Amino acid sequence: MDQNLFNEICLAQLRLSGVHEGETVAVLTRGAERGEYADAFLWAAQQLGASTFHLRLPPPASASGAWAVGDSGLGEIPLAVEALKSVDMLVDCTFLLFSPEQFAIQDAGTRILTAVEPPELLARLMPTTELRERVEYGADLLAKASTMRITSPAGTDVTYRLGVYPTMSEYGYTDTPGRWDHWPAAFVFTGGADDGVDGQIVLSPGDVLLPFNTYVQTPVTLTIEQGFIRDIRGQDGGVSLDADLLSSYIQSFDDPRGYGMSHVGWGLDERAHWHGLTQFGGGMGMELRSFYGNVMFSIGPNNELGGPNDTPCHFDIPMRGNSLYLDDELIVDKGGLTIPEMRPAGVR
């Protein structure tokens, strides 16, 4: 994308995020990654009268080969954490989520926006206030529920006991002190009680395995008891590449908490494409987490919700064509939203 155009979409983003004269905006990058993002956000902040600076971390000393969450690169640099705690807004181009340093920065009142997706995707899925209203309506519904049940024609039937953890919303910008969001994003989620998720989930062809950034090819059945996956099996109870990859990846962390059930919710952005993985490289699948009517469950850490599980092993799995009930009220009907207030004009 042309740098001038990227500058302008970052300016629109910071306007939505309420940046104004007298504020300080920091941009965080790592190594040689996303230097053009830093340039665009620094320019945009200056246009709005804010003070701004760029904090660039060194690249990781080594690569583990796994996408392990929670290691921010800031753990050994307390002075950098203090600097980021002092600003009004942090644009995170590294992915701090699940790290204790991000939580400390938020607790200080700094609002955080993560931006790591390709510029072309950021432009196409620019957040809107209308989308925010629909997301927040869904979050209000979810916050009032005591149970969630997910079903599918393939055989999914799993129940989450709710009410232990808060409900969170992502709509792609943040203008509230201490709040985190991710650009692009449009979904709501919460977590089940640590011992309160039971049933089975059947992954079907076309469901998405993130961070693998791949689509499921053959059915995989997950058996869940008291909040943990107890069994992973391929089609008809046998072995399959998808089941084996999922099992092998979780096992590689040597952490039984990697089998814990994490957050769960649904997507609301009708502009997001289920086939998005075929279009852009270098991102982390936010379009797939957001596409309209997907039901997404997660495996691994729940510390972003205030839970005790901080394992570095994490999966987000958006699923197509599922139904979701809150206290027996149908909210997502085989990939369509039933509540008019969550639907854009002309979309079921």
C-alpha positions in Angstrom: 0.0 0.0 0.0 1.2 3.5 -0.8 2.6 5.1 2.4 0.5 8.3 2.0 -2.7 6.2 1.9 -1.6 4.2 4.9 -0.9 7.4 6.7 -4.5 8.5 6.0 -6.1 5.3 7.3 -4.0 5.5 10.5 -5.2 9.0 10.9 -8.8 7.9 10.6 -8.1 5.1 13.2 -6.6 7.6 15.7 -9.6 9.9 15.3 -11.9 7.1 16.1 -9.7 6.3 19.1 -10.1 9.8 20.4 -6.5 11.0 20.1 -6.4 14.8 20.6 -4.1 17.6 21.4 -2.3 17.3 24.7 -2.2 13.4 24.6 0.9 11.3 24.2 0.8 8.3 21.8 3.6 5.7 21.7 4.2 3.1 19.0 5.8 -0.2 19.8 7.6 -2.4 17.2 10.1 -5.2 17.2 13.3 -5.5 15.2 12.8 -4.6 11.5 9.1 -5.4 11.6 6.4 -2.9 10.7 8.5 0.2 10.4 6.0 1.6 8.0 3.3 1.2 10.6 5.4 3.3 13.1 5.9 6.0 10.5 2.2 6.2 9.7 1.0 6.3 13.3 3.6 8.8 14.3 2.5 11.1 11.4 -1.2 10.6 12.2 -0.7 11.4 15.9 1.2 14.6 15.1 -1.7 15.7 12.8 -4.0 15.4 15.7 -1.8 17.5 18.0 -0.5 14.7 20.1 3.0 14.1 21.3 4.4 10.8 20.1 7.4 8.5 20.2 8.5 5.2 18.8 9.8 2.4 21.0 11.6 -0.3 19.0 12.5 -3.6 20.7 15.3 -5.8 19.5 14.2 -8.9 17.6 13.8 -12.2 19.6 17.1 -13.8 20.4 15.8 -17.2 19.2 12.7 -18.7 17.6 11.0 -21.6 19.2 9.1 -22.6 16.1 5.8 -22.3 18.0 3.5 -19.2 18.4 3.7 -18.9 22.1 1.7 -16.1 23.6 2.5 -14.1 26.7 6.2 -13.2 26.0 6.1 -9.5 25.2 9.8 -8.9 25.0 9.4 -6.2 27.7 9.9 -8.5 30.7 13.5 -7.6 31.1 13.1 -3.9 30.3 11.2 -2.4 33.2 12.1 1.2 32.1 10.3 0.6 28.8 7.2 -0.6 30.6 7.2 2.5 32.8 7.5 4.7 29.7 4.5 3.0 28.1 2.5 3.2 31.4 2.9 7.0 31.2 1.3 7.5 27.8 -2.4 8.0 26.9 -2.4 5.5 24.0 -0.1 2.7 22.9 -0.2 1.4 19.3 1.1 -2.2 19.7 2.6 -3.5 16.5 4.2 -6.6 18.2 1.2 -8.4 19.9 1.5 -7.9 23.7 -1.7 -9.7 24.5 -1.7 -12.3 27.4 1.6 -10.7 28.8 1.8 -9.4 32.3 3.4 -6.2 30.9 0.3 -5.5 28.8 -1.9 -5.9 31.9 0.4 -3.5 33.8 0.2 -0.9 31.1 -3.6 -1.1 30.9 -3.9 -0.9 34.7 -2.0 2.4 34.5 -4.8 3.8 32.3 -3.1 3.5 28.9 -5.4 2.4 26.2 -3.9 -0.1 23.8 -4.6 -0.8 20.1 -2.9 -3.8 18.5 -2.2 -3.4 14.7 -0.3 -6.2 13.1 -2.5 -7.1 10.1 -1.6 -6.2 6.5 -2.4 -2.6 5.6 -4.8 -3.6 2.8 -6.9 -5.5 5.4 -6.8 -2.7 7.9 -8.2 -0.4 5.1 -11.0 -2.7 4.1 -12.1 -3.5 7.6 -11.8 0.1 9.0 -14.0 0.1 12.1 -17.2 2.2 12.3 -19.3 3.5 15.1 -22.3 1.5 13.7 -20.3 -1.7 14.0 -19.3 -0.8 17.6 -23.0 -0.3 18.5 -23.9 -3.8 17.2 -20.9 -5.4 19.0 -21.7 -3.7 22.3 -25.4 -4.8 22.0 -24.1 -8.4 21.7 -21.8 -7.9 24.6 -24.7 -6.7 26.8 -26.7 -9.8 25.9 -23.7 -12.1 26.7 -23.0 -10.4 30.0 -26.5 -11.2 31.3 -26.4 -14.9 30.4 -25.7 -17.7 32.8 -25.2 -20.5 30.2 -24.1 -20.8 26.6 -24.8 -23.8 24.5 -23.3 -24.4 21.0 -24.6 -27.0 18.5 -23.9 -27.9 14.9 -25.2 -30.3 12.3 -21.9 -32.1 12.5 -22.5 -33.1 16.1 -21.2 -30.3 18.3 -23.1 -30.0 21.6 -21.2 -28.2 24.3 -22.3 -26.1 27.3 -20.4 -23.3 29.0 -21.4 -22.2 32.5 -21.0 -18.4 32.5 -20.9 -15.7 35.1 -17.4 -16.2 36.5 -15.5 -14.1 34.0 -16.4 -10.7 32.4 -17.6 -10.2 28.9 -15.3 -8.4 26.5 -16.0 -6.8 23.1 -13.7 -6.0 20.2 -14.7 -3.5 17.5 -11.4 -2.3 16.2 -10.6 1.0 18.1 -10.3 2.2 21.7 -11.2 5.6 23.2 -11.5 4.4 26.8 -8.6 4.6 29.3 -7.2 1.2 30.1 -9.0 -0.6 27.3 -7.4 -2.9 24.7 -8.7 -3.5 21.2 -7.4 -5.0 18.0 -7.7 -3.6 14.5 -9.5 -5.1 12.7 -11.9 -7.0 15.0 -15.7 -7.4 15.5 -16.7 -10.0 18.1 -17.8 -10.5 21.6 -16.6 -13.2 24.0 -16.4 -14.4 27.6 -15.1 -17.5 29.3 -16.7 -20.5 30.9 -16.1 -21.4 34.5 -12.7 -23.2 34.9 -14.6 -26.5 35.5 -17.8 -25.5 33.8 -17.4 -26.5 30.1 -18.7 -30.0 29.1 -19.7 -31.8 25.9 -18.2 -32.3 22.5 -17.1 -30.0 19.7 -16.9 -31.4 16.2 -14.6 -29.4 13.9 -15.9 -29.5 10.3 -14.1 -28.9 7.0 -13.8 -25.1 6.6 -13.5 -24.3 10.3 -10.3 -22.4 11.0 -7.2 -23.3 13.1 -5.4 -20.2 14.3 -2.4 -19.8 14.7 -1.9 -22.5 12.1 -3.8 -20.2 9.6 -5.3 -23.2 7.9 -8.7 -24.6 7.3 -9.9 -27.9 8.8 -9.9 -30.6 6.1 -11.6 -33.5 7.9 -13.8 -33.7 11.0 -12.1 -33.6 14.4 -14.0 -34.5 17.6 -13.0 -32.8 20.9 -14.4 -34.4 24.1 -14.5 -31.8 26.9 -15.1 -32.5 30.6 -15.0 -30.0 33.4 -13.3 -27.3 31.3 -10.5 -29.4 29.7 -10.2 -31.3 26.5 -9.9 -35.0 27.4 -9.7 -36.5 23.9 -9.0 -35.4 20.3 -10.0 -37.9 17.6 -10.2 -37.8 13.8 -13.2 -38.9 11.7 -15.1 -41.9 13.0 -12.9 -42.1 16.0 -9.7 -42.7 13.9 -6.6 -40.7 13.2 -6.4 -37.8 10.8 -3.9 -35.1 9.9 -5.9 -32.3 11.5 -6.4 -34.2 14.7 -2.8 -35.3 14.8 -1.5 -31.8 14.2 -3.7 -30.3 16.9 -2.7 -32.9 19.4 1.0 -32.7 18.5 1.1 -28.9 18.8 -0.5 -28.8 22.2 1.7 -31.6 23.5 4.8 -29.7 22.3 4.3 -27.2 25.1 4.5 -29.9 27.8 1.8 -28.0 29.7 -1.5 -29.7 30.6 -3.1 -26.3 30.9 -2.9 -26.1 27.1 -5.9 -28.3 27.0 -8.0 -25.8 29.0 -11.0 -24.2 27.4 -10.6 -20.4 27.1 -12.8 -17.7 25.7 -15.9 -18.2 23.5 -18.2 -15.9 21.5 -19.3 -14.9 18.0 -18.3 -12.6 15.1 -20.3 -9.6 13.7 -18.5 -8.1 10.8 -20.4 -8.8 7.5 -17.4 -7.3 5.6 -15.0 -9.9 6.9 -14.4 -12.9 4.6 -14.3 -16.5 5.8 -11.9 -17.1 2.9 -9.6 -14.3 4.1 -6.6 -16.7 4.6 -6.4 -17.0 0.9 -5.9 -13.3 0.3 -3.2 -11.9 2.6 0.0 -13.2 4.1 1.8 -12.0 7.2 -1.3 -11.5 9.4 -2.6 -13.4 12.3 -6.2 -14.1 11.2 -8.2 -11.3 12.7 -10.5 -11.3 9.7 -11.3 -15.0 10.4 -12.1 -14.2 14.0 -14.6 -11.5 13.0 -16.5 -12.9 10.1 -20.3 -12.5 10.5 -22.0 -15.3 12.4 -18.9 -17.4 13.2 -18.9 -19.1 16.6 -15.3 -19.1 17.9 -14.0 -21.0 20.9 -10.5 -20.9 22.2 -8.1 -23.2 23.9 -5.4 -22.3 26.5 -4.9 -19.1 28.5 -7.8 -17.2 30.1 -5.7 -14.6 32.0 -6.9 -11.8 29.7 -10.3 -12.4 31.4 -8.7 -12.5 34.8 -8.4 -16.3 35.0 -5.5 -18.3 36.4 -4.4 -20.1 33.1 -1.5 -18.3 31.6 -0.1 -21.1 29.4 1.7 -20.0 26.3 -0.3 -22.5 24.2 -3.2 -20.9 22.5 -5.7 -21.6 19.8 -8.6 -19.6 18.4 -11.0 -21.8 16.3 -13.8 -19.9 14.4 -16.5 -22.3 13.1 -19.0 -21.9 10.4 -22.7 -22.9 10.4 -23.0 -23.4 14.2 -25.8 -22.3 16.4 -25.4 -20.6 19.8 -27.9 -20.3 22.6 -27.8 -18.0 25.7 -30.0 -19.3 28.5 -31.8 -21.3 25.8 -32.4 -18.3 23.6 -31.2 -18.8 20.0 -28.7 -16.0 19.2 -26.7 -17.5 16.3 -28.7 -19.7 14.0 -26.5 -21.8 11.8 -24.3 -18.8 11.1 -26.9 -16.1 11.0 -27.7 -13.7 13.9 -31.3 -13.7 15.2 -31.3 -10.4 17.0 -32.1 -7.4 14.7 -29.9 -5.0 16.8 -26.9 -7.1 15.9 -27.6 -7.3 12.2 -26.5 -4.7 9.6 -29.2 -3.5 7.2 -30.1 -6.2 4.7 -28.2 -9.0 6.4 -29.7 -11.9 8.3 
